[in-house]
Amino acid sequence: MGSSSNLDRGAAIFIPESWADAADSIAYDLVTSPPPVAFICGAKNSGKTTFSRHLLNTFLLRYKRVAYLDTDVGQPEYTPPGCLSLIIVDKITPDLAVPCLKTPERCYFFGDISSKRDPATYLKYIRALYDYYNEHCTLSNNGIPGRDELPLIVNTPGWVKGIGYDILVDMLQHICPTHVVKINISAASKNLPAGAFWLDKDDYASVNLIEIDSARRDSYNRSVLVQKEARLIRDFRLMAYFRQCFPSDVSLGTIKELAHAIACRPPYQVPITSIKIKHLHCQVPSTEVFYSLNATIVGLAVNSGNSESIPVCVGLGIVRGIDTFKNLLYVITPVPQSTLSSVNLLLQGFIQLPCGLLQVQGCISPYMTANAMPMN
């Protein structure tokens, strides 16, 4: 068995020995089929994402590919905010401090930064993503780990009280993970209940529960929570996403440069008659639909037409302008044109365009244009 305790020695984030041991015990479990399903939970800012990244790297020492189910719509790991996604990862992350964007295997646009507004839909999407993983990532033809079966990491948000606790219990009961990692902080009142809190006592033996302490502690052994400015992190993640509209060799080193480049970029023109518009979490009068869409971020989705199916999100776009006389929407997105041709639904939620991209000096108006490209 190979150890991962030194895996992140060169990274900027400290991985305590207890974390490394926990990751090793999951990745090198003697049961190889089905592969491990690891569910990471704990209070806000306890280190769930960092541990998930470390566990992912540990898995990749044994498996060629790893599935990652991201349920944190406010600060997702591989997608812009507002998305719930299943990602397939095949490369080790060299620096645990640096998040990166990846194209999901399957993605649903929830359209909000918290599940509070619509817990039922949030859970519906998560169940659908896990069922997709079960159907496409756990079928083994030869029983060799890393070939056909993919281990799964489920990273969760830090809302663990009240309705957040109920949501977490529902997720655990549907997914039935083989391993649950519960990260505790020194403020006991903020932690999840002791033991396998989501199970009846008779079922405790059916899961491997691993409890670890948050990595950062002060001289009194109290958890030092890393306070993150959530809004800024979301803004930077959105900017990084729309930075993909441009080749990597184009120099866009500042927010101002990126904002100017986006404002000058010819958008796609989308015939209004070719697309449906759905507002998530609220109702908008038909006379106000276009007013509400202008200068907003929308999910670009493919609706199969089946009333039972969930529209699959292929990316995000900025509605840069609307011409009701020509019946055209103008959309900026990094999604390839070949993929855009299948988009037939725009999903509007509450994901806000970063303020730094709204006003650009030197441009007439970044959200009205006559210079556009056809979408199809």
Secondary structure, DSSP 8 states (H G I E B T S, - for coil): ----TTTTTTSSS---HHHHHHHHHHHT-S--SS--EEEEEESTTSSHHHHHHHHHHHHTTT-S-EEEEE--SSS-SSS-TTEEEEEEE-S--S-TT-------SEEEE--SSSSTT-HHHHHHHHHHHHHHHHHHHS--SS--TTTS---EEEE--S--STHHHHHHHHHHHHH--SEEEEEE-S-GGGS--SS-TTS-GGGGGGSEEEEEE-S-B-TTS-B------HHHHHHHHHHHHHHTTS-TTS---SHHHHHHHHHHS--EEEEGGG-EEEESSS---GGGHHHHHTT-EEEEEE--S-TTS--EEEEEEEEEEEETTTTEEEEE--S-HHHHTT--EEEE-S----GGGT--TTSS-TT--S--EE--
